[in-house]
Amino acid sequence: MNSATTTDETARRAYWAEQMEQGYALVQQLIAFPVLECGEGFASLRDAAASEKVEMQFSASKIAGDLERVFFMRESLVGDVIIIARAMNERGWILKIEDGFRSLEMQRQLVRKPQVFDAILKKCMWENGGEIPGVEMLARRSIVLTANIPKIGTHMSGSAIDISVLNRNDGLEVNRGNPYLEMSERTPMRSPFVEPAAIENRLAITAMMEAQGFMHFPFEFWHFNKGDAGAHIFNGNPAPCRYGPVNWDPLSNKVTPVSDSLTPLNPLEAMKKEMDAAMARVVI
């Protein structure tokens, strides 16, 4: 490895570690932020798009194991998403919803999903100079990237969506540098390791989302949320937010605040067990 490559690798590691520590600091703010759950129900993004005759797409993949993705979110936010999707259509784009609401069990399984867990473990080893990290480091990084605590996971509040954007003329993805669920130093919204044209697209998409109040999560270029603790923090609004983590009954459309929102979905001992299993799969 020549000196230029070594310097670049060092810079990438330093940036990744800095971003993850900033993310961890944000997690602490989310944990402490006041929530006054409004009890608002959910509505279907897919049904709204069909009703409003807006061209949108929805991911066909499973979130974890055999669990189907749930393209529902809080009722009053759905109309805002439709406005965004229509504006994208007018620009020649198609909004693709990758993910919407996640139950606690969906989030619990996502944290342990081999594709995701292994990627985070590999990144920890890379950050650690090839050495196997302690489970505490892995858990620290995972909490930023996979929201292992209900209070900090805006998907569990029904107030967030993960998105991709496609071109209407050919169906190809708009270049954001990487596709959905990239897990690297290129993942933060304004990563200096992403090509300028891709950053331009990321920021253009972000401007369209934020015009309707959906704030971007700085450490994932695909994640946007509104009306929850994260959005209040990004907007500098100290008032209690209206959306917190909830259990949702699709039959009655009733929501119940999660009673133990600060309890990790996967405690440290479970993370250690998953880490041991991952070590048998991971190839660096």
C-alpha positions as CSV (number, residue, x, y, z in Angstrom):
1,M,0.0,0.0,0.0
2,N,1.6,3.3,-1.1
3,S,1.7,6.4,1.1
4,A,-1.2,8.1,-0.8
5,T,-3.4,5.1,-0.3
6,T,-2.4,4.9,3.4
7,T,-3.2,8.5,3.9
8,D,-6.6,8.2,2.3
9,E,-7.4,5.1,4.3
10,T,-6.4,6.9,7.5
11,A,-8.6,9.9,6.6
12,R,-11.6,7.6,5.9
13,R,-11.2,5.8,9.2
14,A,-10.9,9.1,11.1
15,Y,-14.0,10.5,9.3
16,W,-16.1,7.4,10.0
17,A,-15.1,7.3,13.7
18,E,-15.9,11.0,14.0
19,Q,-19.3,10.6,12.4
20,M,-20.2,7.6,14.5
21,E,-19.3,9.5,17.7
22,Q,-21.4,12.5,16.6
23,G,-24.2,10.0,16.0
24,Y,-23.8,8.6,19.4
25,A,-24.0,12.1,20.9
26,L,-27.2,12.6,19.0
27,V,-28.5,9.3,20.4
28,Q,-28.0,10.8,23.9
29,Q,-30.1,13.8,22.9
30,L,-32.8,11.6,21.5
31,I,-33.0,9.6,24.7
32,A,-33.4,12.7,26.8
33,F,-35.9,14.6,24.6
34,P,-39.4,14.9,25.9
35,V,-42.3,13.1,24.1
36,L,-46.0,13.9,24.4
37,E,-47.5,11.1,22.3
38,C,-50.5,12.4,20.4
39,G,-52.1,9.0,19.8
40,E,-52.5,9.7,16.0
41,G,-53.2,6.5,14.0
42,F,-51.6,5.3,10.8
43,A,-52.4,5.5,7.1
44,S,-51.2,3.6,4.0
45,L,-48.7,5.3,1.8
46,R,-49.4,2.8,-1.0
47,D,-53.2,3.5,-0.8
48,A,-52.6,7.2,-0.8
49,A,-50.4,7.1,-3.8
50,A,-53.0,5.1,-5.7
51,S,-55.9,7.4,-4.6
52,E,-54.0,10.5,-5.6
53,K,-52.7,9.0,-8.8
54,V,-49.1,9.8,-7.9
55,E,-46.4,7.6,-9.4
56,M,-44.5,6.0,-6.5
57,Q,-42.7,2.7,-6.0
58,F,-42.3,0.5,-2.9
59,S,-39.6,-2.0,-2.0
60,A,-40.4,-5.6,-2.6
61,S,-37.7,-7.0,-0.3
62,K,-38.3,-8.4,3.2
63,I,-37.0,-6.3,6.1
64,A,-35.6,-9.3,8.1
65,G,-36.3,-13.0,7.7
66,D,-39.8,-13.4,6.5
67,L,-41.1,-10.0,7.8
68,E,-42.9,-7.9,5.2
69,R,-42.2,-4.2,5.1
70,V,-45.0,-2.0,6.4
71,F,-45.7,1.0,4.2
72,F,-47.7,2.9,6.8
73,M,-46.9,6.0,8.8
74,R,-48.8,8.5,10.9
75,E,-51.9,9.8,9.2
76,S,-51.1,13.5,9.0
77,L,-47.7,12.8,7.5
78,V,-48.9,10.8,4.5
79,G,-50.3,13.8,2.7
80,D,-46.9,15.5,2.9
81,V,-45.2,12.4,1.4
82,I,-47.7,12.6,-1.5
83,I,-46.9,16.3,-2.1
84,I,-43.2,15.3,-2.2
85,A,-43.8,12.4,-4.6
86,R,-45.9,14.6,-6.9
87,A,-43.1,17.2,-7.0
88,M,-40.6,14.5,-7.8
89,N,-42.8,13.3,-10.7
90,E,-42.9,16.8,-12.1
91,R,-39.1,16.8,-11.9
92,G,-38.9,13.5,-13.8
93,W,-38.3,11.4,-10.7
94,I,-40.1,8.6,-8.9
95,L,-40.1,8.4,-5.1
96,K,-39.5,4.9,-3.9
97,I,-40.3,4.0,-0.3
98,E,-37.8,1.5,1.0
99,D,-39.2,1.3,4.5
100,G,-41.9,2.8,6.8
101,F,-43.2,1.8,10.2
102,R,-41.4,-0.9,12.1
103,S,-42.7,-2.7,15.1
104,L,-40.4,-3.4,18.0
105,E,-40.0,-7.0,16.8
106,M,-39.1,-5.9,13.3
107,Q,-36.5,-3.5,14.6
108,R,-35.2,-6.2,17.0
109,Q,-34.7,-8.6,14.1
110,L,-33.2,-5.9,11.9
111,V,-30.5,-5.3,14.4
112,R,-29.6,-9.0,14.2
113,K,-30.1,-9.4,10.4
114,P,-26.8,-11.1,9.2
115,Q,-26.5,-8.7,6.2
116,V,-26.7,-5.7,8.5
117,F,-24.9,-7.1,11.6
118,D,-22.0,-8.4,9.5
119,A,-21.6,-5.1,7.7
120,I,-21.3,-3.2,11.0
121,L,-18.9,-5.8,12.4
122,K,-16.7,-5.5,9.3
123,K,-16.7,-1.7,9.6
124,C,-15.8,-1.9,13.3
125,M,-12.9,-4.2,12.5
126,W,-11.8,-1.9,9.7
127,E,-12.0,1.1,12.1
128,N,-10.1,-0.9,14.6
129,G,-7.2,-1.6,12.2
130,G,-8.3,-5.2,11.6
131,E,-8.6,-6.1,15.2
132,I,-11.8,-7.7,16.5
133,P,-13.7,-5.1,18.5
134,G,-15.2,-5.5,21.9
135,V,-18.9,-6.0,22.0
136,E,-19.2,-2.6,23.7
137,M,-17.8,-0.9,20.6
138,L,-20.0,-2.9,18.3
139,A,-23.1,-2.0,20.3
140,R,-22.0,1.7,20.3
141,R,-21.8,1.7,16.5
142,S,-25.0,-0.4,16.1
143,I,-27.1,2.0,18.2
144,V,-26.3,4.8,15.7
145,L,-26.9,2.7,12.6
146,T,-29.7,0.4,13.7
147,A,-31.5,2.1,16.6
148,N,-31.4,-0.7,19.2
149,I,-33.5,1.4,21.6
150,P,-37.1,2.2,20.8
151,K,-36.9,5.8,22.0
152,I,-34.3,6.7,19.3
153,G,-35.9,4.8,16.4
154,T,-38.2,7.0,14.4
155,H,-39.4,4.1,12.3
156,M,-40.9,2.7,15.5
157,S,-42.7,6.1,15.9
158,G,-44.3,5.8,12.5
159,S,-42.7,9.2,11.6
160,A,-39.9,8.1,9.3
161,I,-39.3,6.8,5.8
162,D,-36.3,5.4,4.1
163,I,-36.2,6.4,0.4
164,S,-34.6,5.9,-3.0
165,V,-35.3,8.0,-6.1
166,L,-35.6,6.7,-9.6
167,N,-35.7,8.4,-13.0
168,R,-39.1,8.3,-14.7
169,N,-37.7,7.9,-18.2
170,D,-35.7,4.8,-17.7
171,G,-36.4,3.6,-14.1
172,L,-32.8,3.7,-13.1
173,E,-31.8,5.0,-9.7
174,V,-30.8,8.6,-9.3
175,N,-27.2,8.6,-8.4
176,R,-26.7,9.3,-4.7
177,G,-23.2,7.7,-4.7
178,N,-24.4,4.4,-3.4
179,P,-27.8,2.5,-3.2
180,Y,-29.9,2.2,-0.1
181,L,-28.3,0.7,3.0
182,E,-24.7,1.5,2.1
183,M,-22.7,1.1,5.3
184,S,-19.5,3.0,5.0
185,E,-17.8,6.4,5.3
186,R,-19.9,7.3,2.2
187,T,-23.1,6.9,4.1
188,P,-23.3,10.3,5.9
189,M,-25.3,12.8,3.9
190,R,-22.4,15.2,3.2
191,S,-19.6,12.7,3.1
192,P,-16.4,14.1,1.6
193,F,-15.7,10.7,0.0
194,V,-18.8,10.9,-2.3
195,E,-18.6,12.3,-5.8
196,P,-19.9,16.0,-6.1
197,A,-22.6,15.0,-8.6
198,A,-24.0,12.4,-6.2
199,I,-23.9,14.9,-3.3
200,E,-25.7,17.4,-5.5
201,N,-28.5,14.8,-6.0
202,R,-28.6,14.0,-2.3
203,L,-29.0,17.6,-1.4
204,A,-31.6,18.2,-4.1
205,I,-33.7,15.3,-2.8
206,T,-33.2,16.6,0.8
207,A,-34.4,20.0,-0.2
208,M,-37.6,18.5,-1.6
209,M,-38.2,16.4,1.6
210,E,-37.4,19.3,4.0
211,A,-39.7,21.6,2.1
212,Q,-42.5,19.5,3.6
213,G,-40.9,19.3,7.0
214,F,-39.1,15.9,6.7
215,M,-35.7,16.4,8.2
216,H,-32.7,14.3,7.1
217,F,-30.8,12.1,9.5
218,P,-27.2,13.3,8.9
219,F,-25.6,9.8,9.1
220,E,-27.8,8.1,6.5
221,F,-28.5,9.7,3.2
222,W,-31.8,7.8,2.7
223,H,-33.6,8.5,6.1
224,F,-36.1,11.3,6.7
225,N,-38.4,12.0,9.6
226,K,-41.0,14.5,10.9
227,G,-42.8,15.4,14.1
228,D,-40.5,13.3,16.4
229,A,-37.6,14.0,18.7
230,G,-35.0,13.9,15.9
231,A,-36.9,16.4,13.8
232,H,-37.4,18.7,16.8
233,I,-33.7,18.6,17.6
234,F,-32.7,19.3,14.0
235,N,-35.1,22.2,13.9
236,G,-34.0,23.6,17.3
237,N,-37.5,23.1,18.7
238,P,-37.4,22.3,22.4
239,A,-41.1,21.6,22.8
240,P,-42.1,18.0,23.4
241,C,-42.6,16.1,20.1
242,R,-45.9,14.5,19.2
243,Y,-44.6,11.1,18.0
244,G,-42.8,8.6,20.1
245,P,-42.3,4.8,19.8
246,V,-45.6,3.0,19.7
247,N,-47.2,-0.4,19.4
248,W,-49.7,-0.2,16.6
249,D,-52.8,-2.4,16.1
250,P,-53.6,-2.4,12.4
251,L,-57.1,-3.8,12.9
252,S,-58.3,-0.9,15.2
253,N,-55.7,1.6,14.0
254,K,-55.0,2.3,17.7
255,V,-51.5,3.2,19.0
256,T,-50.1,2.6,22.5
257,P,-46.9,4.3,23.6
258,V,-44.1,1.8,24.2
259,S,-43.9,1.5,28.0
260,D,-40.2,0.6,28.2
261,S,-38.9,2.8,25.4
262,L,-35.3,3.0,26.9
263,T,-34.8,-0.8,27.2
264,P,-32.5,-2.1,24.5
265,L,-34.2,-4.4,22.0
266,N,-31.1,-6.6,22.0
267,P,-29.2,-6.4,25.3
268,L,-25.4,-6.6,25.4
269,E,-25.4,-10.3,26.1
270,A,-27.6,-10.9,23.0
271,M,-25.3,-8.7,21.0
272,K,-22.3,-10.8,22.1
273,K,-24.0,-14.0,21.0
274,E,-24.8,-12.5,17.6
275,M,-21.2,-11.2,17.4
276,D,-19.8,-14.7,18.0
277,A,-22.1,-16.1,15.3
278,A,-21.1,-13.3,12.9
279,M,-17.4,-14.0,13.4
280,A,-18.0,-17.4,11.7
281,R,-19.5,-15.7,8.7
282,V,-17.5,-12.5,8.3
283,V,-14.6,-12.5,5.7
284,I,-12.5,-9.4,5.8
